[in-house]
Amino acid sequence: MRTHARAVVVGGGAVGASIAYHMAKAGWTDTLLLERDELTSGSTWHAAGLLPYFNMSYATTWIHDYSIKFYKTLEEETGLNAGFSVVGNLRMAQSKARMDEYMLYASTAESVGVPFEWMTPDQIKERWPLVRTEDLEGAIYHPTDGYINPADVTQAMAKGARQRGVEIIRKVQVDGFTRRGDEWVVHCRRMVEKGGNLIGGEEYFDITCEHVITATGNHAQRTAAMVNCYIPAMPVEHQFIVTEEDPMLQEYRKQNAEHPVLRDADAKWYVREERGGWILGPYERNAPACFKHGVPDSFRADLFPLDLERIEEEYMSMIHRIPSSENCGLKDDFNGPICYTPDGNPLIGPAPGVENFWFAEGFSFGITAAGGAGHYLAQLITEGEAEIDMWSLDPRRFGAWMNREYAAEKNEEAYEHVYILHHPDEERERARPLRTAPSYDRMKAAGAQFGQVNGWERPNYFAPQGFDDHASRSFRRGGWWQYAEAEAKAVREGAGLFDATAFTKHRVAGPGATAFLDWLTCNKLPKIGRINLTYGLTDAGTIRTEFTIVREAEDEYYVVTAGAATAYDHDYMVKEAAKKREDFGWIEVQDVTTQWGVFAIAGPKSRDILKEIISAADPDTALTNKAFPWLSAKRIDLGMVPVKAIRVAYTGELGWELHHPIEMQNHLFDLLMKAGEKHGLKLCGARAQNWLRQEKSYRAFGSDLGRDATPLEAGLDRFVDMDKDYRGKQAMLDTGIRAKCVTLLIDGPADADPWGREALLDGDQMIGRLTSGGYSVAFGKSIGIGYVKPDLAEVGKKLKVRMFRELYDAEIVEDSPYDPKNETIRANG
Ligand SMILES: NCCCC(=O)O
């Protein structure tokens, strides 16, 4: 019996098999895969096997692209034919808005290099006459994807893994994990078998390893609980039905090739051919989450009963779209659990708070994702970093505040959203409001239209009462655009107040704190009372986290990071601090996010407003440049509220962040609003802020800054100290400059701004893409931040940006096109 492996993969579905294969391919041949039943016996066996390219997320698009290309190579390597039918993928649109959605998606496809074509209704009809097209606007067509046999592709990957040295052991149940020194002990149980028959009784044994990777599908919550984690990976019932043969389809097929997989997103279904009939896969409303409290042990390769009523609408719409299907009876049905997460993306990466333990859970597109997920996760484990930015899939993007009830609500919503029109300005509605700052009700009464960051409600913009945000959403300038424009102007001309309570805040203190942060980040640490913007790097030298560090005392720091990244940053700092305590001394890392509310006041009038409420011997001088210089931090008192005031403003105007005890937020809000009345203080939201920061070329973590660019590529040289040593420095230098971040002013269409994913072209060559986009009130045109080939990153360079299939002029401008000398930020008074 095997007692040790370098890596143990738990779960023998498509994802687990792919991970084992890719770990071995990466050189970790001492990998063991454990499966409690037979390979594929979880969700894999009842998956429909679709391999769609279409996905709005970059990381997921890369992953799907890898899978599709990889599956095409498997037969040659393993001799097993996985049944890949490269029939293509026709995604139909019933409305202009849907075509707009496809055009935005096409930006992702174009920048990743995924082939696609546009089709008119007539072209569809000509090629596939069984499809009704008179109510269609058009379609996007991917010729290179299709579908595969899920069980066969899993077996092929498993065979490939074995050929590369992986051992696969079936019928082994993992009951727990214990950390022993630097190792994991995997506690296993096996049913005693003889000659293929269970003969009763159980065998218990342990396997030790360096790394554990779990791909346990519907069992994800139980698996995570074994290492004291909660992850919101919970299955939702998904049904699909198979019809009897369609005589008209059979007739058609005598002369023609198979139909592509047909997707009528507006009708919320896919349809593909299956043995002369059709498979219909609906993504209907009201599909229930299941196994909220775990999968019963009795549920093995089982299914739920079909609920035909729930999918009646989608069934009828298939008949509308393919009239010949009306006469086909129902031959078979599947209603099985498919794992979801609150945002519909899988969880691929480190387990929060746990060393050398990796999740590959929550896959709702498991067959399409398996190949790429295995490949990039193996890179992450064996090389320390993947070549794509995996942040949007990182398990730590979800906070520790989530629970089963939340997951059930959101995962049902994610299921329903598979085919819903995804406006880039969409805000999903379920499980809200949940995390609210105290001023939420006041903001709401003032017209706030909220978005969500890590569950926190945060105003996107303020509109008159009765304004319908949902109806205002668009791929172009939505109904909210005018309010964001007014807010952005108010900040440039007067003053605006933003709620930034969602920011992640940590206290890092102790005798080892200074040496630790100095090693963790690439900029010089600030002096006491000052702040610095700085970056934590990955081992590949790319940007892992953006930190605003306030030094409050010699060994005491207040560290502010992105609101979306609380668990991600906490996990990173805690794990790294634990490793460095021996070298540096005691380091305390405490998440204080929920203790501090944050307002940001910005604009030329912001000082005048604060003067009215500051408790100081001389309010007129307390906030001057001398008393309170730019990039410094101080404790001040505003009314009765003790405030950590930080002189920065993400909008690029004179301003302060006011970090205050969260329980005093309403008092502070009322004070600010009253004092601001005569100065025209305007409540503002994240949309205006996002536009304003682009005028200053302030990069946003998560879109402009991520694990695929070094700070030097991101043009952040002024925040990079070349003299000191820090994590990732050498790798950053070795990487060189593969692409360069630039700001562009864009003469786009009259009714739209870029969203930050559009392709950039030089002539007809794609040379980069936008990572942010919006509108500039200072220049009266669209603006964007993006990455281009380094030799083209010259001020004045004229490029084209593709929006809605058309090319528009874009020009690279000097960084910080608004107030390049920072005069307004430094304004005295
Ligand atoms: N399991 C994914 C089904 C949705 C789609 O292929 O469009």
The ligand as a Tripos MOL2 file, in Angstrom:
@<TRIPOS>MOLECULE
LIG
    7     6     1     0     0
SMALL
NO_CHARGES

@<TRIPOS>ATOM
      1 N1        -22.5650   23.2520  -19.0390 N.3       1 LIG1
      2 C1        -22.5120   24.3960  -19.8520 C.3       1 LIG1
      3 C2        -23.7710   24.5820  -20.6030 C.3       1 LIG1
      4 C3        -23.9790   25.9200  -21.1550 C.3       1 LIG1
      5 C4        -23.4170   26.1010  -22.5100 C.2       1 LIG1
      6 O1        -22.6710   25.2770  -23.0040 O.co2     1 LIG1
      7 O2        -23.7250   27.1160  -23.1410 O.co2     1 LIG1
@<TRIPOS>BOND
     1     1     2 1
     2     2     3 1
     3     3     4 1
     4     4     5 1
     5     5     6 2
     6     5     7 1
@<TRIPOS>SUBSTRUCTURE
     1 LIG1         1 GROUP 0 **** ****
